Amino acid sequence: MRHRRHRGGGLSADHDPKIADRAGIAMSVVLYHFGTKDGLIEAVIASMYQAALETVPPR
């Protein structure tokens, strides 16, 4: 998953349709897969966390 940083107010300041538009998809697709903008944010954080964990060498 590709992550994009937002300038200014951050993701919470973005309007929902703007998020979908930047991704090139309909807002209904975002809501279908994530339920809410909070669901989308949680998925992004989980993806970034998993990617960070994969960079840690095993003990």
N, CA, C, O and CB atoms as a CASP TS submission, in Angstrom:
PFRMAT TS
TARGET T0000
AUTHOR 0000-0000-0000
METHOD Language model
MODEL 1
PARENT N/A
ATOM      1  N   MET     1       0.852  -1.176   0.000  1.00  0.00           N
ATOM      2  CA  MET     1       0.000   0.000   0.000  1.00  0.00           C
ATOM      3  C   MET     1       0.895   1.235   0.000  1.00  0.00           C
ATOM      4  O   MET     1       1.831   1.334   0.794  1.00  0.00           O
ATOM      5  CB  MET     1      -0.968   0.000   1.226  1.00  0.00           C
ATOM      6  N   ARG     2       0.604   2.162  -0.885  1.00  0.00           N
ATOM      7  CA  ARG     2       1.371   3.399  -0.949  1.00  0.00           C
ATOM      8  C   ARG     2       0.725   4.432  -0.037  1.00  0.00           C
ATOM      9  O   ARG     2      -0.490   4.632  -0.057  1.00  0.00           O
ATOM     10  CB  ARG     2       1.459   3.927  -2.407  1.00  0.00           C
ATOM     11  N   HIS     3       1.551   5.073   0.751  1.00  0.00           N
ATOM     12  CA  HIS     3       1.043   6.075   1.690  1.00  0.00           C
ATOM     13  C   HIS     3       1.465   7.457   1.216  1.00  0.00           C
ATOM     14  O   HIS     3       2.544   7.634   0.650  1.00  0.00           O
ATOM     15  CB  HIS     3       1.559   5.805   3.134  1.00  0.00           C
ATOM     16  N   ARG     4       0.616   8.411   1.452  1.00  0.00           N
ATOM     17  CA  ARG     4       0.898   9.783   1.037  1.00  0.00           C
ATOM     18  C   ARG     4       0.737  10.705   2.231  1.00  0.00           C
ATOM     19  O   ARG     4      -0.253  10.629   2.959  1.00  0.00           O
ATOM     20  CB  ARG     4      -0.032  10.222  -0.125  1.00  0.00           C
ATOM     21  N   ARG     5       1.702  11.561   2.424  1.00  0.00           N
ATOM     22  CA  ARG     5       1.600  12.541   3.510  1.00  0.00           C
ATOM     23  C   ARG     5       0.731  13.695   3.057  1.00  0.00           C
ATOM     24  O   ARG     5       0.740  14.085   1.889  1.00  0.00           O
ATOM     25  CB  ARG     5       3.001  13.050   3.943  1.00  0.00           C
ATOM     26  N   HIS     6      -0.010  14.226   3.991  1.00  0.00           N
ATOM     27  CA  HIS     6      -0.862  15.373   3.695  1.00  0.00           C
ATOM     28  C   HIS     6      -0.259  16.620   4.313  1.00  0.00           C
ATOM     29  O   HIS     6       0.254  16.594   5.431  1.00  0.00           O
ATOM     30  CB  HIS     6      -2.299  15.147   4.216  1.00  0.00           C
ATOM     31  N   ARG     7      -0.328  17.695   3.579  1.00  0.00           N
ATOM     32  CA  ARG     7       0.155  18.977   4.089  1.00  0.00           C
ATOM     33  C   ARG     7      -0.963  19.685   4.834  1.00  0.00           C
ATOM     34  O   ARG     7      -2.140  19.390   4.625  1.00  0.00           O
ATOM     35  CB  ARG     7       0.687  19.864   2.941  1.00  0.00           C
ATOM     36  N   GLY     8      -0.611  20.584   5.670  1.00  0.00           N
ATOM     37  CA  GLY     8      -1.620  21.400   6.349  1.00  0.00           C
ATOM     38  C   GLY     8      -2.288  20.658   7.482  1.00  0.00           C
ATOM     39  O   GLY     8      -1.626  20.200   8.413  1.00  0.00           O
ATOM     40  N   GLY     9      -3.604  20.539   7.401  1.00  0.00           N
ATOM     41  CA  GLY     9      -4.390  19.970   8.485  1.00  0.00           C
ATOM     42  C   GLY     9      -4.302  18.473   8.618  1.00  0.00           C
ATOM     43  O   GLY     9      -4.838  17.913   9.574  1.00  0.00           O
ATOM     44  N   GLY    10      -3.638  17.797   7.686  1.00  0.00           N
ATOM     45  CA  GLY    10      -3.517  16.354   7.770  1.00  0.00           C
ATOM     46  C   GLY    10      -4.749  15.654   7.236  1.00  0.00           C
ATOM     47  O   GLY    10      -5.660  16.290   6.706  1.00  0.00           O
ATOM     48  N   LEU    11      -4.768  14.358   7.376  1.00  0.00           N
ATOM     49  CA  LEU    11      -5.859  13.547   6.846  1.00  0.00           C
ATOM     50  C   LEU    11      -7.190  13.913   7.466  1.00  0.00           C
ATOM     51  O   LEU    11      -8.216  13.891   6.786  1.00  0.00           O
ATOM     52  CB  LEU    11      -5.580  12.082   7.073  1.00  0.00           C
ATOM     53  N   SER    12      -7.191  14.247   8.737  1.00  0.00           N
ATOM     54  CA  SER    12      -8.458  14.566   9.395  1.00  0.00           C
ATOM     55  C   SER    12      -9.104  15.824   8.821  1.00  0.00           C
ATOM     56  O   SER    12     -10.314  16.009   8.954  1.00  0.00           O
ATOM     57  CB  SER    12      -8.240  14.738  10.887  1.00  0.00           C
ATOM     58  N   ALA    13      -8.322  16.680   8.193  1.00  0.00           N
ATOM     59  CA  ALA    13      -8.875  17.896   7.609  1.00  0.00           C
ATOM     60  C   ALA    13      -9.444  17.667   6.210  1.00  0.00           C
ATOM     61  O   ALA    13     -10.201  18.492   5.700  1.00  0.00           O
ATOM     62  CB  ALA    13      -7.812  18.969   7.556  1.00  0.00           C
ATOM     63  N   ASP    14      -9.074  16.539   5.590  1.00  0.00           N
ATOM     64  CA  ASP    14      -9.575  16.244   4.248  1.00  0.00           C
ATOM     65  C   ASP    14     -11.035  15.851   4.288  1.00  0.00           C
ATOM     66  O   ASP    14     -11.490  15.188   5.220  1.00  0.00           O
ATOM     67  CB  ASP    14      -8.755  15.136   3.600  1.00  0.00           C
ATOM     68  N   HIS    15     -11.758  16.264   3.272  1.00  0.00           N
ATOM     69  CA  HIS    15     -13.149  15.846   3.129  1.00  0.00           C
ATOM     70  C   HIS    15     -13.159  14.454   2.510  1.00  0.00           C
ATOM     71  O   HIS    15     -12.314  14.143   1.672  1.00  0.00           O
ATOM     72  CB  HIS    15     -13.967  16.861   2.256  1.00  0.00           C
ATOM     73  N   ASP    16     -14.096  13.624   2.909  1.00  0.00           N
ATOM     74  CA  ASP    16     -14.154  12.247   2.427  1.00  0.00           C
ATOM     75  C   ASP    16     -14.086  12.123   0.904  1.00  0.00           C
ATOM     76  O   ASP    16     -13.288  11.326   0.411  1.00  0.00           O
ATOM     77  CB  ASP    16     -15.411  11.604   2.919  1.00  0.00           C
ATOM     78  N   PRO    17     -14.883  12.871   0.134  1.00  0.00           N
ATOM     79  CA  PRO    17     -14.814  12.727  -1.325  1.00  0.00           C
ATOM     80  C   PRO    17     -13.436  13.070  -1.895  1.00  0.00           C
ATOM     81  O   PRO    17     -13.033  12.517  -2.919  1.00  0.00           O
ATOM     82  CB  PRO    17     -15.858  13.609  -1.975  1.00  0.00           C
ATOM     83  N   LYS    18     -12.721  13.973  -1.239  1.00  0.00           N
ATOM     84  CA  LYS    18     -11.385  14.354  -1.700  1.00  0.00           C
ATOM     85  C   LYS    18     -10.419  13.176  -1.563  1.00  0.00           C
ATOM     86  O   LYS    18      -9.554  12.981  -2.417  1.00  0.00           O
ATOM     87  CB  LYS    18     -10.864  15.572  -0.904  1.00  0.00           C
ATOM     88  N   ILE    19     -10.561  12.400  -0.504  1.00  0.00           N
ATOM     89  CA  ILE    19      -9.718  11.222  -0.294  1.00  0.00           C
ATOM     90  C   ILE    19      -9.934  10.232  -1.427  1.00  0.00           C
ATOM     91  O   ILE    19      -8.969   9.743  -2.015  1.00  0.00           O
ATOM     92  CB  ILE    19     -10.023  10.557   1.072  1.00  0.00           C
ATOM     93  N   ALA    20     -11.185   9.934  -1.738  1.00  0.00           N
ATOM     94  CA  ALA    20     -11.508   8.994  -2.813  1.00  0.00           C
ATOM     95  C   ALA    20     -11.034   9.533  -4.157  1.00  0.00           C
ATOM     96  O   ALA    20     -10.507   8.782  -4.978  1.00  0.00           O
ATOM     97  CB  ALA    20     -13.021   8.718  -2.855  1.00  0.00           C
ATOM     98  N   ASP    21     -11.217  10.816  -4.383  1.00  0.00           N
ATOM     99  CA  ASP    21     -10.807  11.424  -5.646  1.00  0.00           C
ATOM    100  C   ASP    21      -9.305  11.298  -5.850  1.00  0.00           C
ATOM    101  O   ASP    21      -8.855  10.988  -6.952  1.00  0.00           O
ATOM    102  CB  ASP    21     -11.222  12.895  -5.692  1.00  0.00           C
ATOM    103  N   ARG    22      -8.534  11.532  -4.812  1.00  0.00           N
ATOM    104  CA  ARG    22      -7.069  11.405  -4.911  1.00  0.00           C
ATOM    105  C   ARG    22      -6.651   9.974  -5.213  1.00  0.00           C
ATOM    106  O   ARG    22      -5.632   9.743  -5.863  1.00  0.00           O
ATOM    107  CB  ARG    22      -6.402  11.873  -3.614  1.00  0.00           C
ATOM    108  N   ALA    23      -7.437   9.016  -4.741  1.00  0.00           N
ATOM    109  CA  ALA    23      -7.143   7.606  -5.001  1.00  0.00           C
ATOM    110  C   ALA    23      -7.667   7.166  -6.363  1.00  0.00           C
ATOM    111  O   ALA    23      -7.355   6.071  -6.830  1.00  0.00           O
ATOM    112  CB  ALA    23      -7.745   6.731  -3.906  1.00  0.00           C
ATOM    113  N   GLY    24      -8.468   8.028  -7.000  1.00  0.00           N
ATOM    114  CA  GLY    24      -9.014   7.699  -8.304  1.00  0.00           C
ATOM    115  C   GLY    24     -10.158   6.700  -8.247  1.00  0.00           C
ATOM    116  O   GLY    24     -10.387   5.953  -9.198  1.00  0.00           O
ATOM    117  N   ILE    25     -10.879   6.687  -7.123  1.00  0.00           N
ATOM    118  CA  ILE    25     -11.992   5.758  -6.946  1.00  0.00           C
ATOM    119  C   ILE    25     -13.215   6.503  -6.428  1.00  0.00           C
ATOM    120  O   ILE    25     -13.129   7.660  -6.018  1.00  0.00           O
ATOM    121  CB  ILE    25     -11.606   4.617  -5.980  1.00  0.00           C
ATOM    122  N   ALA    26     -14.343   5.824  -6.456  1.00  0.00           N
ATOM    123  CA  ALA    26     -15.576   6.409  -5.925  1.00  0.00           C
ATOM    124  C   ALA    26     -15.584   6.303  -4.405  1.00  0.00           C
ATOM    125  O   ALA    26     -15.034   5.358  -3.839  1.00  0.00           O
ATOM    126  CB  ALA    26     -16.824   5.708  -6.524  1.00  0.00           C
ATOM    127  N   MET    27     -16.205   7.272  -3.751  1.00  0.00           N
ATOM    128  CA  MET    27     -16.311   7.249  -2.289  1.00  0.00           C
ATOM    129  C   MET    27     -17.033   6.000  -1.813  1.00  0.00           C
ATOM    130  O   MET    27     -16.745   5.496  -0.727  1.00  0.00           O
ATOM    131  CB  MET    27     -17.039   8.497  -1.784  1.00  0.00           C
ATOM    132  N   SER    28     -17.966   5.495  -2.608  1.00  0.00           N
ATOM    133  CA  SER    28     -18.685   4.275  -2.219  1.00  0.00           C
ATOM    134  C   SER    28     -17.735   3.093  -2.071  1.00  0.00           C
ATOM    135  O   SER    28     -17.985   2.203  -1.257  1.00  0.00           O
ATOM    136  CB  SER    28     -19.770   3.945  -3.248  1.00  0.00           C
ATOM    137  N   VAL    29     -16.653   3.067  -2.842  1.00  0.00           N
ATOM    138  CA  VAL    29     -15.662   1.988  -2.732  1.00  0.00           C
ATOM    139  C   VAL    29     -14.928   2.092  -1.397  1.00  0.00           C
ATOM    140  O   VAL    29     -14.711   1.085  -0.723  1.00  0.00           O
ATOM    141  CB  VAL    29     -14.650   2.043  -3.913  1.00  0.00           C
ATOM    142  N   VAL    30     -14.548   3.308  -1.020  1.00  0.00           N
ATOM    143  CA  VAL    30     -13.876   3.521   0.268  1.00  0.00           C
ATOM    144  C   VAL    30     -14.780   3.063   1.406  1.00  0.00           C
ATOM    145  O   VAL    30     -14.347   2.328   2.294  1.00  0.00           O
ATOM    146  CB  VAL    30     -13.490   5.015   0.451  1.00  0.00           C
ATOM    147  N   LEU    31     -16.037   3.499   1.376  1.00  0.00           N
ATOM    148  CA  LEU    31     -16.971   3.137   2.445  1.00  0.00           C
ATOM    149  C   LEU    31     -17.256   1.647   2.465  1.00  0.00           C
ATOM    150  O   LEU    31     -17.418   1.067   3.539  1.00  0.00           O
ATOM    151  CB  LEU    31     -18.271   3.904   2.290  1.00  0.00           C
ATOM    152  N   TYR    32     -17.322   1.016   1.302  1.00  0.00           N
ATOM    153  CA  TYR    32     -17.566  -0.430   1.244  1.00  0.00           C
ATOM    154  C   TYR    32     -16.431  -1.190   1.926  1.00  0.00           C
ATOM    155  O   TYR    32     -16.679  -2.104   2.712  1.00  0.00           O
ATOM    156  CB  TYR    32     -17.718  -0.899  -0.222  1.00  0.00           C
ATOM    157  N   HIS    33     -15.194  -0.817   1.630  1.00  0.00           N
ATOM    158  CA  HIS    33     -14.041  -1.549   2.158  1.00  0.00           C
ATOM    159  C   HIS    33     -13.659  -1.159   3.584  1.00  0.00           C
ATOM    160  O   HIS    33     -13.211  -2.010   4.353  1.00  0.00           O
ATOM    161  CB  HIS    33     -12.865  -1.334   1.262  1.00  0.00           C
ATOM    162  N   PHE    34     -13.829   0.111   3.948  1.00  0.00           N
ATOM    163  CA  PHE    34     -13.344   0.582   5.240  1.00  0.00           C
ATOM    164  C   PHE    34     -14.441   1.053   6.188  1.00  0.00           C
ATOM    165  O   PHE    34     -14.178   1.250   7.374  1.00  0.00           O
ATOM    166  CB  PHE    34     -12.381   1.688   5.028  1.00  0.00           C
ATOM    167  N   GLY    35     -15.649   1.235   5.698  1.00  0.00           N
ATOM    168  CA  GLY    35     -16.766   1.648   6.541  1.00  0.00           C
ATOM    169  C   GLY    35     -16.837   3.144   6.772  1.00  0.00           C
ATOM    170  O   GLY    35     -17.867   3.769   6.518  1.00  0.00           O
ATOM    171  N   THR    36     -15.751   3.718   7.252  1.00  0.00           N
ATOM    172  CA  THR    36     -15.684   5.145   7.560  1.00  0.00           C
ATOM    173  C   THR    36     -14.270   5.647   7.279  1.00  0.00           C
ATOM    174  O   THR    36     -13.366   4.866   6.980  1.00  0.00           O
ATOM    175  CB  THR    36     -16.087   5.420   9.044  1.00  0.00           C
ATOM    176  N   LYS    37     -14.096   6.965   7.381  1.00  0.00           N
ATOM    177  CA  LYS    37     -12.744   7.512   7.240  1.00  0.00           C
ATOM    178  C   LYS    37     -11.858   6.993   8.372  1.00  0.00           C
ATOM    179  O   LYS    37     -10.670   6.750   8.162  1.00  0.00           O
ATOM    180  CB  LYS    37     -12.774   9.068   7.238  1.00  0.00           C
ATOM    181  N   ASP    38     -12.418   6.822   9.563  1.00  0.00           N
ATOM    182  CA  ASP    38     -11.644   6.257  10.675  1.00  0.00           C
ATOM    183  C   ASP    38     -11.183   4.842  10.349  1.00  0.00           C
ATOM    184  O   ASP    38     -10.061   4.460  10.682  1.00  0.00           O
ATOM    185  CB  ASP    38     -12.477   6.255  11.969  1.00  0.00           C
ATOM    186  N   GLY    39     -12.047   4.061   9.696  1.00  0.00           N
ATOM    187  CA  GLY    39     -11.670   2.711   9.283  1.00  0.00           C
ATOM    188  C   GLY    39     -10.519   2.736   8.297  1.00  0.00           C
ATOM    189  O   GLY    39      -9.618   1.900   8.361  1.00  0.00           O
ATOM    190  N   LEU    40     -10.549   3.696   7.387  1.00  0.00           N
ATOM    191  CA  LEU    40      -9.461   3.867   6.425  1.00  0.00           C
ATOM    192  C   LEU    40      -8.168   4.229   7.147  1.00  0.00           C
ATOM    193  O   LEU    40      -7.114   3.663   6.855  1.00  0.00           O
ATOM    194  CB  LEU    40      -9.817   4.952   5.388  1.00  0.00           C
ATOM    195  N   ILE    41      -8.242   5.162   8.081  1.00  0.00           N
ATOM    196  CA  ILE    41      -7.059   5.578   8.841  1.00  0.00           C
ATOM    197  C   ILE    41      -6.484   4.396   9.618  1.00  0.00           C
ATOM    198  O   ILE    41      -5.268   4.208   9.642  1.00  0.00           O
ATOM    199  CB  ILE    41      -7.408   6.734   9.807  1.00  0.00           C
ATOM    200  N   GLU    42      -7.336   3.604  10.246  1.00  0.00           N
ATOM    201  CA  GLU    42      -6.879   2.421  10.983  1.00  0.00           C
ATOM    202  C   GLU    42      -6.171   1.443  10.056  1.00  0.00           C
ATOM    203  O   GLU    42      -5.150   0.868  10.432  1.00  0.00           O
ATOM    204  CB  GLU    42      -8.060   1.727  11.677  1.00  0.00           C
ATOM    205  N   ALA    43      -6.698   1.244   8.849  1.00  0.00           N
ATOM    206  CA  ALA    43      -6.074   0.328   7.893  1.00  0.00           C
ATOM    207  C   ALA    43      -4.705   0.836   7.449  1.00  0.00           C
ATOM    208  O   ALA    43      -3.769   0.050   7.299  1.00  0.00           O
ATOM    209  CB  ALA    43      -6.981   0.134   6.673  1.00  0.00           C
ATOM    210  N   VAL    44      -4.585   2.140   7.238  1.00  0.00           N
ATOM    211  CA  VAL    44      -3.299   2.721   6.845  1.00  0.00           C
ATOM    212  C   VAL    44      -2.280   2.554   7.966  1.00  0.00           C
ATOM    213  O   VAL    44      -1.135   2.177   7.717  1.00  0.00           O
ATOM    214  CB  VAL    44      -3.461   4.216   6.485  1.00  0.00           C
ATOM    215  N   ILE    45      -2.693   2.832   9.191  1.00  0.00           N
ATOM    216  CA  ILE    45      -1.778   2.686  10.333  1.00  0.00           C
ATOM    217  C   ILE    45      -1.353   1.231  10.494  1.00  0.00           C
ATOM    218  O   ILE    45      -0.176   0.954  10.724  1.00  0.00           O
ATOM    219  CB  ILE    45      -2.443   3.193  11.635  1.00  0.00           C
ATOM    220  N   ALA    46      -2.294   0.302  10.375  1.00  0.00           N
ATOM    221  CA  ALA    46      -1.967  -1.123  10.499  1.00  0.00           C
ATOM    222  C   ALA    46      -0.986  -1.549   9.409  1.00  0.00           C
ATOM    223  O   ALA    46      -0.060  -2.316   9.671  1.00  0.00           O
ATOM    224  CB  ALA    46      -3.246  -1.981  10.425  1.00  0.00           C
ATOM    225  N   SER    47      -1.188  -1.054   8.190  1.00  0.00           N
ATOM    226  CA  SER    47      -0.294  -1.385   7.086  1.00  0.00           C
ATOM    227  C   SER    47       1.109  -0.833   7.324  1.00  0.00           C
ATOM    228  O   SER    47       2.101  -1.521   7.084  1.00  0.00           O
ATOM    229  CB  SER    47      -0.854  -0.847   5.772  1.00  0.00           C
ATOM    230  N   MET    48       1.190   0.404   7.794  1.00  0.00           N
ATOM    231  CA  MET    48       2.492   1.009   8.075  1.00  0.00           C
ATOM    232  C   MET    48       3.190   0.297   9.231  1.00  0.00           C
ATOM    233  O   MET    48       4.406   0.102   9.200  1.00  0.00           O
ATOM    234  CB  MET    48       2.331   2.500   8.397  1.00  0.00           C
ATOM    235  N   TYR    49       2.430  -0.087  10.239  1.00  0.00           N
ATOM    236  CA  TYR    49       2.984  -0.804  11.385  1.00  0.00           C
ATOM    237  C   TYR    49       3.547  -2.147  10.930  1.00  0.00           C
ATOM    238  O   TYR    49       4.650  -2.527  11.321  1.00  0.00           O
ATOM    239  CB  TYR    49       1.906  -1.008  12.481  1.00  0.00           C
ATOM    240  N   GLN    50       2.783  -2.869  10.100  1.00  0.00           N
ATOM    241  CA  GLN    50       3.240  -4.165   9.604  1.00  0.00           C
ATOM    242  C   GLN    50       4.511  -4.006   8.773  1.00  0.00           C
ATOM    243  O   GLN    50       5.444  -4.798   8.901  1.00  0.00           O
ATOM    244  CB  GLN    50       2.138  -4.842   8.769  1.00  0.00           C
ATOM    245  N   ALA    51       4.546  -2.988   7.928  1.00  0.00           N
ATOM    246  CA  ALA    51       5.736  -2.742   7.111  1.00  0.00           C
ATOM    247  C   ALA    51       6.947  -2.441   7.992  1.00  0.00           C
ATOM    248  O   ALA    51       8.054  -2.893   7.698  1.00  0.00           O
ATOM    249  CB  ALA    51       5.487  -1.577   6.135  1.00  0.00           C
ATOM    250  N   ALA    52       6.747  -1.687   9.063  1.00  0.00           N
ATOM    251  CA  ALA    52       7.846  -1.382   9.985  1.00  0.00           C
ATOM    252  C   ALA    52       8.326  -2.642  10.690  1.00  0.00           C
ATOM    253  O   ALA    52       9.529  -2.838  10.863  1.00  0.00           O
ATOM    254  CB  ALA    52       7.409  -0.333  11.021  1.00  0.00           C
ATOM    255  N   LEU    53       7.393  -3.497  11.098  1.00  0.00           N
ATOM    256  CA  LEU    53       7.771  -4.744  11.768  1.00  0.00           C
ATOM    257  C   LEU    53       8.605  -5.640  10.860  1.00  0.00           C
ATOM    258  O   LEU    53       9.506  -6.339  11.323  1.00  0.00           O
ATOM    259  CB  LEU    53       6.526  -5.493  12.233  1.00  0.00           C
ATOM    260  N   GLU    54       8.303  -5.615   9.584  1.00  0.00           N
ATOM    261  CA  GLU    54       9.033  -6.460   8.639  1.00  0.00           C
ATOM    262  C   GLU    54      10.468  -6.007   8.435  1.00  0.00           C
ATOM    263  O   GLU    54      11.269  -6.756   7.878  1.00  0.00           O
ATOM    264  CB  GLU    54       8.322  -6.481   7.313  1.00  0.00           C
ATOM    265  N   THR    55      10.816  -4.803   8.870  1.00  0.00           N
ATOM    266  CA  THR    55      12.191  -4.322   8.745  1.00  0.00           C
ATOM    267  C   THR    55      13.046  -4.700   9.953  1.00  0.00           C
ATOM    268  O   THR    55      14.268  -4.555   9.921  1.00  0.00           O
ATOM    269  CB  THR    55      12.200  -2.814   8.565  1.00  0.00           C
ATOM    270  N   VAL    56      12.406  -5.184  11.012  1.00  0.00           N
ATOM    271  CA  VAL    56      13.129  -5.562  12.226  1.00  0.00           C
ATOM    272  C   VAL    56      13.670  -6.979  12.047  1.00  0.00           C
ATOM    273  O   VAL    56      12.905  -7.902  11.769  1.00  0.00           O
ATOM    274  CB  VAL    56      12.205  -5.470  13.489  1.00  0.00           C
ATOM    275  N   PRO    57      14.986  -7.158  12.203  1.00  0.00           N
ATOM    276  CA  PRO    57      15.546  -8.507  12.046  1.00  0.00           C
ATOM    277  C   PRO    57      15.074  -9.435  13.168  1.00  0.00           C
ATOM    278  O   PRO    57      14.825  -8.986  14.287  1.00  0.00           O
ATOM    279  CB  PRO    57      17.087  -8.449  12.024  1.00  0.00           C
ATOM    280  N   PRO    58      14.952 -10.728  12.863  1.00  0.00           N
ATOM    281  CA  PRO    58      14.542 -11.679  13.906  1.00  0.00           C
ATOM    282  C   PRO    58      15.611 -11.787  14.988  1.00  0.00           C
ATOM    283  O   PRO    58      16.789 -11.517  14.754  1.00  0.00           O
ATOM    284  CB  PRO    58      14.266 -13.069  13.295  1.00  0.00           C
ATOM    285  N   ARG    59      15.175 -12.182  16.158  1.00  0.00           N
ATOM    286  CA  ARG    59      16.134 -12.323  17.272  1.00  0.00           C
ATOM    287  C   ARG    59      16.923 -13.588  17.148  1.00  0.00           C
ATOM    288  O   ARG    59      17.773 -13.871  17.992  1.00  0.00           O
ATOM    289  CB  ARG    59      15.421 -12.301  18.614  1.00  0.00           C
TER
END
